[in-house]
Amino acid sequence: MRLSRFFIDAPLSLGEHQLPETQAHYIGRVLRHAPGDAVQLFDGSGQEYLGELVEVGKKSVRVELREAFAGLAESPLNIHLGQGLSRGERMDWAIQKTTELGANAISPIVSERCEVRLKDERADKRMAHWRQVAISACEQCGRSVLPVIHPPIALAEWLQQVEAQLKLVLHPVAEALASHARPQSLAFLIGPEGGLSDAEVAQAKGAGFHAARLGPRVLRTETAPVVALSVAQQLWGDF
């Protein structure tokens, strides 16, 4: 039987812990775990903990953590993804898959052709939702460190702020990724549905980005980050 693995949004240590209500409900009511079941927990610090459920109630779950060990090592390539803000499941897909592929930070980018506008309470709800998407992806893929999901940001502002040894903007007419030397940190800029405008690509180049292509075909906004991170990890990371 596969060992259940859960993220706990609180510092963990050896000994007994009462789990937060959300995780307690999921473990006890949804998965129907029982006392004596083994679990593996992580808190995003890079540590993993093995333990056993000692109480499973309707609203309360307690676990005894008995072993701590270092979690899965992160890729040596630090990746910050600037992903054009797209609608619904497309953005969820991009966040989920790039989390699995080792992205360290993800910034939703508001650009000229974005069809989504988020403000105030709606933006807060989407941020919470995206973080949960990333958490679920980490639970599934074995990562012990969560990527940072930044609030949506205007393209011009992100271009001024982002720092990386190599900065790339995806463009169908450009050099291939493999033409660049191995970096330690990488920033990827990927446009929304409809792509980035010529002016925005020029703006990115003016901010130190190099145009790069993934192949002869134009990829959808949710496909491009998956392919880009896969190729980057193959060339310079831990694939």
Buried (B, 14 or more C-beta within 10 A) or exposed (E): EEEBBBBBEEEBEEEEBEBEEEBBBBBBBEBEBEEEBBBBBBBBEBBBBBBEBEBBEEEEBBBBBEEBEEBBEBBEBBBBBBBBBBBEEBBBBBBBBBBBBBBBBBBBBBBBBBEBEBEEEEBEEBBEBBBBBBBEBBBEBEBBBBBEBBEBBEBBEBBEEBEBEBBBBBBEEBEEBEEBEEBEBBBBBBBBBBBBBEEBBBBBBEBEBBBBBBEEEEBEBBBBBBBBBBBBBEBBBEB
